[in-house]
Amino acid sequence: MLLAALAAAVLALPRGAQAQAPPAPPPLTRTTIDLGFVSASGNASLRTLSVAEQFVLQPGPWKFTQAFSIVNGYTGGVETANTIRTGLRGDYNFVDHLRAYASLLYERNRFAGIARRFEEQLGLSFGALVGPTHVLDLEAGAGLNQQTSPSAAVADYWLGRAAVHYRFTFRPDTYLDEKLEVLQSLQSSDTRLINSDFALVAPLTKGIAMRFGHVLRFVNSVPDTTVHFHADQTVSAGLQIVF
C-alpha cells in the first residue's frame, strides 16, 4: 500500500522534477565584442585602449570561430605598442567529448620581435568536463610556425601543441575562464612559446558585462636582438558585449 502511494506520488510530479531536462542547444551564431582599458608591461610599457572581437558559428556538429584583437598605443607621439592577432578555427565533434580541430593564426607584435607570424595547426580536443558549472577541455596538436622579425630574422619550424581550457560558472553569464597553451618547436628544444589568457566576466544587464582580463605571453628564444624581455603581459578592464 505504501509502495503504491509512493509510485502514485512520483507519477504525479511534473516531468521536469523526475528527470533533469537536457541542456538547450547552443545558438547558431554568437558575436562577442570586448572594449577595454589596458595596462601593458614587458617589451611595451603603456596604458591604452584595446578592441577584441569573436564570431562563432555552430551548425550541427561543426563549430567555426573567427577572432580578432588589437592593442595599439603611443607615448609622446611615438608608437610604443602594436599588437594584432587574428585567427580562424574549425572544430568537428565526431564522437561525444572528442573533437578534431584545424586553425590558422596571424600575429603581429613588433615590440616583441614579431613583424609577422603565421601558425597552422591540426589536433584533437577532449571535453573532460562539459558543464554546466565546470568546463574542461584538453587539447593536443601539431603544426607549422612561420615567423619573421623586424630585423628580417626568420624562424620557421614544426611545432607541437598542448593546451588546457577551463571555465567555472558561478551563475548564468558570470564565470572565470582560463586558456593555457604551450607551443614547442619539434626541431629545437630551446624554442618554446607559452600563452595564458585569463578572464573574469560578470553581467551588468542583458548582453553587456564587465570583463577583467590578464594575458601573458612568454617566449624563451627570441630571434631579434632588439627584444629585451622574454615575457609580455597585459591587464585589462572593460565591457563585453554579446549578441
GUPA-440450 format. One line per field, with one value per residue: residue in one letter; x negated, y, z negated of N, C-alpha, C in turn; residue number from 1. Coordinates in nm, 3 decimals, decimal comma. Each point is the difference from the previous one (the first is absolute). Layout:
type A/...;
npx X/...;
npy Y/...;
npz Z/...;
capx X/...;
capy Y/...;
capz Z/...;
cpx X/...;
cpy Y/...;
cpz Z/...;
seq NUM/...;
This chain:
type M/L/L/A/A/L/A/A/A/V/L/A/L/P/R/G/A/Q/A/Q/A/P/P/A/P/P/P/L/T/R/T/T/I/D/L/G/F/V/S/A/S/G/N/A/S/L/R/T/L/S/V/A/E/Q/F/V/L/Q/P/G/P/W/K/F/T/Q/A/F/S/I/V/N/G/Y/T/G/G/V/E/T/A/N/T/I/R/T/G/L/R/G/D/Y/N/F/V/D/H/L/R/A/Y/A/S/L/L/Y/E/R/N/R/F/A/G/I/A/R/R/F/E/E/Q/L/G/L/S/F/G/A/L/V/G/P/T/H/V/L/D/L/E/A/G/A/G/L/N/Q/Q/T/S/P/S/A/A/V/A/D/Y/W/L/G/R/A/A/V/H/Y/R/F/T/F/R/P/D/T/Y/L/D/E/K/L/E/V/L/Q/S/L/Q/S/S/D/T/R/L/I/N/S/D/F/A/L/V/A/P/L/T/K/G/I/A/M/R/F/G/H/V/L/R/F/V/N/S/V/P/D/T/T/V/H/F/H/A/D/Q/T/V/S/A/G/L/Q/I/V/F;
npx -0,082/-0,105/-0,046/0,126/0,006/-0,122/0,036/0,118/-0,070/-0,090/0,099/0,043/-0,131/-0,030/0,001/-0,018/0,089/0,045/-0,028/-0,126/0,056/-0,018/-0,128/0,037/0,024/-0,128/0,000/0,064/0,019/-0,120/0,021/-0,129/0,021/-0,132/0,036/-0,132/-0,032/-0,118/-0,062/-0,099/-0,072/-0,132/0,006/0,127/-0,019/0,133/0,087/0,090/0,069/0,085/0,002/0,099/0,002/0,111/0,002/0,108/-0,020/0,116/-0,022/0,088/-0,072/0,017/-0,119/0,033/-0,125/0,040/-0,127/0,007/-0,123/0,004/-0,128/0,029/-0,123/0,008/-0,127/0,041/0,106/-0,058/0,015/0,068/0,107/-0,012/0,116/-0,005/0,114/0,000/0,111/-0,006/0,103/-0,014/0,109/-0,026/0,120/-0,095/-0,033/0,077/-0,013/0,000/-0,087/0,006/-0,117/0,021/-0,118/0,023/-0,122/0,031/-0,127/0,016/-0,126/-0,016/0,058/0,061/-0,043/0,129/-0,062/-0,005/0,109/-0,018/0,114/-0,029/0,117/-0,024/0,115/0,000/0,128/-0,029/0,133/-0,092/0,036/0,132/-0,014/0,094/-0,042/-0,052/-0,090/-0,046/-0,080/-0,041/-0,103/-0,019/-0,109/-0,012/-0,106/0,013/-0,116/0,045/-0,119/0,023/-0,121/0,007/-0,100/0,112/-0,022/-0,023/0,118/-0,032/0,103/-0,007/0,124/-0,010/0,126/-0,003/0,131/0,037/0,129/0,011/0,128/0,012/0,125/-0,001/0,054/0,115/-0,090/-0,028/-0,124/-0,091/-0,093/-0,065/-0,083/-0,059/-0,101/-0,061/-0,080/-0,036/-0,113/0,027/-0,062/0,044/-0,063/-0,077/0,085/0,056/0,130/0,028/0,128/0,034/0,129/0,009/0,125/0,052/0,119/0,062/0,128/0,024/0,030/0,113/-0,098/-0,011/-0,131/-0,044/-0,117/-0,063/-0,113/-0,071/-0,089/-0,057/-0,106/-0,051/-0,118/-0,058/0,037/-0,066/0,041/0,028/-0,114/0,104/0,031/0,047/0,129/0,004/0,055/0,121/0,053/0,131/0,040/0,122/0,079/0,122/0,064/0,089/0,017/0,113/0,004;
npy -0,120/-0,005/-0,113/-0,040/0,047/-0,052/-0,111/0,009/0,024/-0,097/-0,080/0,051/-0,020/0,128/-0,013/0,132/-0,034/-0,086/0,075/0,029/0,110/-0,050/0,037/0,127/-0,022/0,015/0,133/0,019/0,125/0,047/0,129/0,011/0,117/0,012/0,096/0,022/0,033/0,015/-0,075/0,036/-0,114/0,018/-0,047/0,011/0,125/-0,013/0,101/-0,083/0,007/-0,100/-0,069/-0,084/-0,092/-0,070/-0,079/-0,062/-0,099/-0,053/-0,047/-0,060/-0,102/0,100/0,056/0,119/0,035/0,126/0,041/0,117/0,045/0,121/0,024/0,129/0,047/0,127/0,028/0,122/-0,047/-0,091/-0,084/-0,049/-0,023/-0,120/-0,045/-0,089/-0,058/-0,085/-0,071/-0,120/-0,057/-0,125/-0,035/-0,131/-0,011/-0,095/0,006/-0,051/0,126/-0,045/0,098/0,015/0,063/0,108/0,065/0,129/0,045/0,131/0,033/0,123/0,003/0,115/0,043/-0,114/0,069/0,029/0,006/-0,133/-0,067/-0,108/-0,053/-0,120/-0,048/-0,124/-0,043/-0,048/0,009/-0,026/-0,009/0,019/0,128/-0,019/0,036/0,084/-0,056/-0,117/0,066/-0,116/0,065/-0,117/0,069/-0,066/0,054/0,026/0,070/0,111/0,048/0,118/0,039/0,132/0,039/0,113/-0,076/-0,062/-0,026/-0,123/-0,039/-0,097/-0,062/-0,133/-0,001/-0,029/-0,029/0,051/-0,017/0,089/-0,027/0,089/-0,028/0,091/-0,047/0,122/0,070/-0,007/-0,004/-0,068/0,023/-0,092/0,042/-0,115/0,055/-0,117/0,044/-0,111/0,078/-0,121/0,061/-0,070/0,114/0,071/-0,061/0,093/-0,043/0,084/-0,009/0,083/-0,031/0,102/-0,033/0,091/-0,033/0,107/-0,058/0,117/-0,041/0,104/-0,043/-0,025/-0,086/0,057/-0,014/-0,003/0,032/-0,083/0,038/-0,109/0,052/-0,119/0,053/-0,124/0,046/-0,120/0,016/0,117/-0,008/0,096/0,061/0,056/-0,127/0,067/-0,035/-0,109/0,087/-0,005/0,095/-0,022/0,104/-0,047/0,105/-0,050/0,025/-0,097/0,004/-0,068/-0,046;
npz 0,000/-0,086/0,061/0,000/-0,125/-0,026/0,067/-0,062/-0,113/0,035/0,040/-0,115/-0,021/0,016/0,131/-0,010/-0,098/0,093/0,101/-0,012/0,047/0,122/0,002/0,007/0,129/0,032/-0,008/0,116/-0,038/-0,027/-0,026/-0,027/-0,061/-0,015/-0,085/-0,002/-0,126/0,064/-0,090/0,081/-0,013/0,000/0,125/-0,042/-0,043/-0,022/0,004/0,051/0,114/-0,016/0,113/-0,033/0,094/-0,024/0,108/-0,049/0,086/-0,047/0,123/-0,080/0,050/0,085/-0,020/0,049/-0,029/0,013/-0,017/-0,061/-0,024/-0,057/-0,027/0,001/-0,026/-0,039/-0,018/-0,029/0,067/-0,080/0,102/-0,105/0,073/0,054/-0,047/0,097/-0,033/0,098/-0,009/0,053/-0,063/0,042/-0,071/-0,004/-0,056/0,014/-0,130/-0,098/-0,035/0,124/0,024/0,129/0,005/0,073/-0,004/0,022/-0,031/-0,006/-0,026/-0,052/-0,044/0,064/-0,112/0,037/0,107/0,020/0,115/0,013/-0,040/0,077/-0,039/0,052/-0,045/-0,038/-0,057/-0,125/-0,034/-0,128/-0,004/-0,094/-0,003/0,000/-0,127/-0,049/-0,115/0,032/0,073/0,046/0,085/0,047/0,049/0,113/0,056/0,128/0,038/0,069/-0,046/0,050/-0,043/0,011/-0,039/-0,073/-0,047/0,042/-0,130/0,050/-0,050/0,085/-0,060/-0,009/-0,047/-0,129/-0,022/-0,124/-0,027/-0,093/0,002/-0,100/-0,023/-0,098/0,002/-0,055/0,100/0,062/0,098/-0,111/0,046/-0,032/0,081/0,017/0,091/-0,002/0,077/0,035/0,072/0,035/0,037/0,110/0,029/-0,106/-0,099/0,057/0,093/-0,085/0,021/-0,102/0,016/-0,078/-0,003/-0,099/-0,031/-0,058/0,018/-0,016/0,013/0,082/0,122/0,060/0,030/-0,120/-0,007/-0,126/0,057/-0,082/0,059/0,018/0,082/0,007/0,059/0,001/0,043/0,001/0,128/0,003/0,130/-0,088/0,024/0,065/-0,022/-0,104/0,015/-0,076/-0,084/0,053/-0,074/0,004/-0,071/0,009/0,015/0,020/0,114/-0,018/0,131/-0,026/0,125;
capx 0,082/-0,092/-0,072/0,093/0,019/-0,122/-0,004/0,100/-0,051/-0,105/0,063/0,073/-0,093/-0,028/-0,102/-0,130/-0,048/-0,043/-0,127/-0,052/0,013/-0,130/-0,035/0,044/-0,110/-0,057/0,053/-0,072/-0,107/-0,026/-0,102/-0,048/-0,088/-0,062/-0,059/-0,066/-0,115/-0,108/-0,131/-0,094/-0,138/-0,088/-0,064/0,077/0,050/0,090/0,141/0,071/0,126/-0,008/0,125/-0,005/0,127/0,007/0,124/0,010/0,108/0,010/0,102/-0,011/-0,124/-0,109/-0,014/-0,099/-0,029/-0,085/-0,035/-0,089/-0,027/-0,104/-0,044/-0,090/-0,013/-0,108/-0,047/-0,073/0,003/-0,077/0,069/-0,064/0,066/0,065/0,028/0,118/0,018/0,123/-0,007/0,119/-0,010/0,115/0,009/0,103/0,028/0,035/0,056/0,020/-0,116/-0,123/0,010/-0,119/-0,003/-0,102/-0,002/-0,094/-0,021/-0,096/-0,035/-0,101/-0,036/-0,133/-0,083/-0,042/-0,085/0,079/0,053/0,117/-0,009/0,111/0,000/0,104/0,003/0,101/-0,009/0,118/0,044/0,080/0,078/-0,001/0,118/0,082/0,091/0,005/-0,084/-0,140/-0,035/-0,143/-0,042/-0,142/-0,028/-0,135/-0,005/-0,128/0,018/-0,115/-0,021/-0,074/-0,016/-0,102/-0,018/-0,022/-0,133/0,005/-0,038/0,108/0,012/0,099/-0,022/0,115/0,023/0,101/0,083/0,081/0,079/0,107/0,100/0,089/0,097/0,085/0,115/0,059/0,141/0,009/-0,072/-0,106/-0,094/-0,143/-0,042/-0,146/-0,052/-0,146/-0,055/-0,146/-0,040/-0,139/-0,062/-0,041/-0,134/-0,094/0,056/-0,012/0,103/0,127/0,090/0,107/0,105/0,103/0,106/0,094/0,108/0,108/0,112/0,120/0,096/0,059/0,137/0,007/-0,089/-0,114/-0,065/-0,134/-0,101/-0,135/-0,083/-0,147/-0,062/-0,145/-0,067/-0,140/-0,077/-0,134/-0,102/0,043/-0,096/-0,024/-0,081/0,062/0,095/-0,070/0,067/0,056/0,142/0,086/0,129/0,095/0,112/0,105/0,132/0,086/0,133/0,019/0,133/0,030/0,129;
capy 0,120/0,114/0,008/0,050/0,143/0,067/-0,002/0,096/0,135/0,027/0,020/0,126/0,112/0,052/-0,077/0,059/-0,038/-0,139/-0,012/0,129/0,020/0,015/0,141/0,057/0,009/0,135/0,078/-0,021/0,099/0,078/0,102/0,061/0,115/0,045/0,133/0,005/0,083/-0,097/0,036/-0,097/0,003/-0,091/0,073/0,124/0,045/0,111/-0,015/0,038/-0,070/-0,119/-0,048/-0,141/-0,046/-0,144/-0,046/-0,146/-0,062/-0,141/-0,078/-0,143/-0,041/0,091/0,127/0,086/0,115/0,104/0,093/0,111/0,092/0,099/0,094/0,095/0,115/0,096/0,077/0,116/0,002/-0,112/-0,127/-0,085/-0,131/-0,033/-0,143/-0,044/-0,145/-0,040/-0,143/-0,076/-0,139/-0,086/-0,121/-0,097/-0,093/-0,125/-0,086/0,075/0,054/0,001/0,084/0,030/0,142/0,058/0,144/0,087/0,119/0,103/0,086/0,104/0,062/0,047/0,027/-0,130/-0,063/-0,071/0,083/-0,077/-0,142/-0,085/-0,129/-0,092/-0,114/-0,105/-0,068/-0,059/0,064/-0,093/0,068/-0,080/0,048/0,071/0,095/0,145/0,081/-0,015/-0,040/-0,027/-0,054/-0,035/0,000/-0,033/0,013/0,030/0,096/0,068/0,140/0,077/0,128/0,094/0,107/0,131/0,006/-0,098/-0,136/-0,093/-0,117/-0,093/-0,132/-0,082/0,012/-0,078/0,086/-0,053/0,112/-0,025/0,107/-0,026/0,105/-0,022/0,089/0,023/0,002/0,032/0,116/0,042/-0,112/0,023/-0,078/-0,004/-0,076/-0,011/-0,086/-0,009/-0,032/-0,044/-0,035/-0,140/0,000/0,058/-0,001/0,134/0,088/-0,032/0,114/-0,027/0,103/-0,013/0,100/-0,014/0,099/-0,006/0,071/0,014/0,078/0,124/-0,008/-0,101/0,021/0,086/-0,047/0,048/-0,103/0,024/-0,101/0,000/-0,078/-0,016/-0,069/-0,023/-0,073/-0,015/0,021/0,111/0,012/0,141/0,058/0,121/-0,039/0,000/-0,085/-0,124/-0,008/0,117/-0,022/0,110/-0,008/0,081/0,011/0,068/-0,052/-0,108/0,005/-0,128/-0,008;
capz 0,000/-0,008/0,127/0,101/-0,023/0,043/0,146/0,049/-0,025/0,098/0,130/-0,001/0,006/0,136/0,069/-0,027/-0,132/0,001/0,073/0,043/0,143/0,066/0,023/0,127/0,096/0,008/0,112/0,125/0,008/-0,121/0,021/-0,123/0,020/-0,124/0,002/-0,129/-0,034/-0,013/-0,054/0,055/-0,050/0,073/0,109/0,016/-0,130/0,026/-0,028/0,121/0,021/0,084/0,061/0,041/0,058/0,029/0,060/-0,006/0,076/-0,040/0,069/-0,027/-0,068/0,034/-0,070/0,065/-0,084/0,057/-0,107/0,034/-0,111/0,029/-0,103/0,064/-0,087/0,023/-0,115/0,050/0,145/0,053/-0,017/-0,100/0,000/0,126/-0,006/0,074/0,011/0,065/0,028/0,037/-0,047/0,023/-0,081/0,040/-0,110/0,067/-0,104/-0,124/-0,073/0,079/0,120/0,080/0,033/0,088/-0,029/0,068/-0,081/0,040/-0,113/0,016/-0,128/0,036/-0,117/-0,052/0,100/0,100/0,109/0,039/-0,034/0,040/-0,070/0,046/-0,092/-0,001/-0,128/-0,064/-0,123/-0,081/-0,102/-0,122/-0,073/0,099/-0,062/0,024/-0,090/0,037/0,136/0,008/0,128/0,012/0,143/0,047/0,145/0,063/0,107/0,060/-0,036/0,101/-0,070/0,044/-0,096/0,063/0,061/0,110/-0,043/0,031/-0,088/0,053/-0,060/-0,037/-0,144/-0,069/-0,085/-0,109/-0,050/-0,096/-0,013/-0,114/-0,033/-0,117/0,006/-0,131/0,033/0,143/0,054/-0,093/0,006/0,023/0,115/0,016/0,113/-0,010/0,104/0,015/0,137/-0,007/0,127/0,013/0,059/-0,096/-0,135/-0,057/0,055/-0,066/-0,019/-0,097/0,000/-0,103/0,017/-0,111/0,001/-0,099/0,064/-0,082/0,080/-0,046/0,049/0,105/0,113/-0,034/-0,123/-0,034/0,025/-0,049/0,065/-0,010/0,108/-0,014/0,110/-0,034/0,101/-0,059/0,102/0,083/0,110/0,030/-0,107/-0,051/-0,102/-0,127/-0,099/0,052/-0,036/0,013/-0,063/0,000/-0,093/0,062/-0,062/0,094/0,026/0,097/0,063/0,061/0,070;
cpx -0,086/-0,075/0,090/0,022/-0,122/-0,008/0,098/-0,049/-0,107/0,059/0,074/-0,092/-0,011/-0,118/-0,140/-0,054/-0,048/-0,135/-0,042/0,007/-0,138/-0,030/0,046/-0,117/-0,054/0,061/-0,083/-0,117/-0,013/-0,115/-0,035/-0,097/-0,050/-0,063/-0,064/-0,108/-0,112/-0,121/-0,097/-0,138/-0,080/-0,073/0,074/0,057/0,085/0,138/0,077/0,131/-0,021/0,138/-0,021/0,139/-0,009/0,138/-0,002/0,123/0,001/0,115/-0,021/-0,129/-0,119/0,002/-0,113/-0,016/-0,097/-0,027/-0,097/-0,020/-0,114/-0,026/-0,103/-0,008/-0,123/-0,035/-0,085/-0,006/-0,077/0,075/-0,078/0,069/0,070/0,018/0,129/0,000/0,133/-0,011/0,135/-0,021/0,129/-0,009/0,111/0,014/0,045/0,044/0,016/-0,133/-0,128/0,021/-0,135/0,004/-0,112/0,005/-0,108/-0,008/-0,100/-0,023/-0,106/-0,021/-0,144/-0,091/-0,039/-0,081/0,074/0,052/0,124/-0,025/0,127/-0,015/0,117/-0,006/0,111/-0,011/0,133/0,029/0,094/0,071/0,010/0,118/0,080/0,107/0,118/-0,093/-0,146/-0,012/-0,151/-0,029/-0,152/-0,031/-0,145/0,000/-0,140/0,025/-0,131/-0,001/-0,087/-0,010/-0,115/-0,008/-0,018/-0,137/-0,016/-0,054/0,121/-0,005/0,116/-0,027/0,134/0,013/0,103/0,075/0,073/0,073/0,108/0,093/0,094/0,092/0,081/0,111/0,061/0,151/0,011/-0,066/-0,103/-0,099/-0,144/-0,047/-0,152/-0,035/-0,153/-0,049/-0,152/-0,029/-0,150/-0,051/-0,040/-0,140/-0,105/0,065/-0,006/0,108/0,135/0,079/0,112/0,097/0,101/0,099/0,106/0,105/0,099/0,112/0,120/0,098/0,042/0,148/0,000/-0,090/-0,120/-0,057/-0,130/-0,097/-0,136/-0,090/-0,149/-0,054/-0,151/-0,053/-0,147/-0,066/-0,143/-0,112/0,050/-0,103/-0,034/-0,071/0,061/0,101/-0,073/0,060/0,056/0,150/0,067/0,133/0,085/0,110/0,107/0,127/0,089/0,135/-0,005/0,143/0,021/0,136/-0,003;
cpy 0,126/0,019/0,055/0,150/0,079/0,007/0,101/0,143/0,038/0,027/0,132/0,121/0,052/-0,075/0,054/-0,037/-0,142/-0,017/0,138/0,012/0,013/0,147/0,046/0,006/0,142/0,078/-0,021/0,096/0,075/0,096/0,065/0,112/0,045/0,137/0,023/0,105/-0,093/0,065/-0,109/0,017/-0,106/0,079/0,128/0,035/0,124/-0,032/0,052/-0,077/-0,120/-0,036/-0,145/-0,041/-0,149/-0,033/-0,152/-0,045/-0,148/-0,070/-0,151/-0,035/0,091/0,123/0,078/0,127/0,093/0,103/0,106/0,086/0,093/0,084/0,091/0,125/0,083/0,070/0,114/0,006/-0,112/-0,130/-0,088/-0,136/-0,019/-0,151/-0,029/-0,153/-0,027/-0,146/-0,058/-0,145/-0,073/-0,125/-0,090/-0,103/-0,133/-0,109/0,084/0,035/0,010/0,076/0,004/0,148/0,032/0,150/0,069/0,130/0,093/0,091/0,100/0,063/0,048/0,020/-0,127/-0,077/-0,076/0,101/-0,066/-0,146/-0,069/-0,134/-0,083/-0,126/-0,099/-0,072/-0,057/0,074/-0,094/0,078/-0,084/0,036/0,088/0,087/-0,066/0,084/-0,002/-0,043/-0,015/-0,068/-0,022/-0,019/-0,036/0,006/0,028/0,097/0,061/0,145/0,065/0,143/0,080/0,114/0,133/0,014/-0,104/-0,136/-0,091/-0,118/-0,085/-0,138/-0,070/0,006/-0,102/0,090/-0,083/0,117/-0,049/0,121/-0,039/0,119/-0,044/0,103/0,011/-0,003/0,043/0,132/0,059/-0,113/0,051/-0,100/0,008/-0,089/0,003/-0,094/0,010/-0,045/-0,029/-0,035/-0,146/-0,012/0,058/0,004/0,137/0,096/-0,043/0,128/-0,043/0,118/-0,031/0,114/-0,025/0,110/-0,029/0,089/0,000/0,091/0,128/0,006/-0,102/0,037/0,087/-0,044/0,076/-0,116/0,047/-0,111/0,017/-0,093/-0,001/-0,076/-0,012/-0,079/-0,007/0,018/0,106/0,024/0,144/0,065/0,127/-0,031/-0,018/-0,095/-0,124/-0,011/0,135/-0,031/0,126/-0,031/0,095/-0,002/0,075/-0,069/-0,113/0,006/-0,129/0,006/-0,111;
cpz 0,000/0,131/0,110/-0,016/0,046/0,152/0,059/-0,019/0,100/0,137/0,008/0,007/0,143/0,061/-0,030/-0,136/-0,003/0,067/0,050/0,152/0,064/0,026/0,137/0,097/0,007/0,116/0,125/0,014/-0,132/0,031/-0,133/0,035/-0,136/0,023/-0,136/-0,011/-0,040/-0,065/0,042/-0,063/0,072/0,106/0,038/-0,136/0,022/-0,053/0,121/0,008/0,092/0,052/0,040/0,046/0,026/0,056/0,005/0,078/-0,031/0,071/-0,026/-0,073/0,026/-0,091/0,067/-0,085/0,071/-0,108/0,051/-0,123/0,039/-0,124/0,067/-0,086/0,032/-0,131/0,052/0,151/0,067/-0,028/-0,096/-0,014/0,133/0,005/0,072/0,002/0,068/0,040/0,037/-0,042/0,031/-0,084/0,054/-0,111/0,059/-0,096/-0,125/-0,064/0,083/0,130/0,072/0,035/0,098/-0,021/0,081/-0,079/0,068/-0,119/0,042/-0,137/0,013/-0,120/-0,074/0,104/0,107/0,102/0,059/-0,036/0,044/-0,072/0,051/-0,085/0,034/-0,134/-0,045/-0,130/-0,073/-0,109/-0,125/-0,090/0,095/-0,063/-0,068/-0,089/0,043/0,146/0,004/0,133/-0,003/0,148/0,028/0,151/0,049/0,114/0,046/-0,044/0,106/-0,051/0,055/-0,100/0,071/0,066/0,111/-0,038/0,015/-0,097/0,050/-0,058/-0,022/-0,152/-0,049/-0,097/-0,106/-0,063/-0,096/0,001/-0,114/-0,022/-0,121/0,002/-0,139/0,008/0,146/0,035/-0,096/-0,012/0,002/0,105/0,013/0,119/-0,008/0,109/0,001/0,142/-0,003/0,139/-0,001/0,058/-0,093/-0,137/-0,066/0,046/-0,054/-0,022/-0,093/0,003/-0,109/0,016/-0,107/0,010/-0,112/0,052/-0,094/0,072/-0,070/0,035/0,113/0,118/-0,029/-0,134/-0,022/0,022/-0,052/0,056/-0,029/0,108/-0,021/0,119/-0,035/0,113/-0,051/0,101/0,097/0,110/0,036/-0,117/-0,057/-0,112/-0,133/-0,102/0,068/-0,027/0,022/-0,066/0,008/-0,102/0,053/-0,084/0,097/0,014/0,101/0,049/0,076/0,068/0,104;
seq 1/2/3/4/5/6/7/8/9/10/11/12/13/14/15/16/17/18/19/20/21/22/23/24/25/26/27/28/29/30/31/32/33/34/35/36/37/38/39/40/41/42/43/44/45/46/47/48/49/50/51/52/53/54/55/56/57/58/59/60/61/62/63/64/65/66/67/68/69/70/71/72/73/74/75/76/77/78/79/80/81/82/83/84/85/86/87/88/89/90/91/92/93/94/95/96/97/98/99/100/101/102/103/104/105/106/107/108/109/110/111/112/113/114/115/116/117/118/119/120/121/122/123/124/125/126/127/128/129/130/131/132/133/134/135/136/137/138/139/140/141/142/143/144/145/146/147/148/149/150/151/152/153/154/155/156/157/158/159/160/161/162/163/164/165/166/167/168/169/170/171/172/173/174/175/176/177/178/179/180/181/182/183/184/185/186/187/188/189/190/191/192/193/194/195/196/197/198/199/200/201/202/203/204/205/206/207/208/209/210/211/212/213/214/215/216/217/218/219/220/221/222/223/224/225/226/227/228/229/230/231/232/233/234/235/236/237/238/239/240/241/242/243;
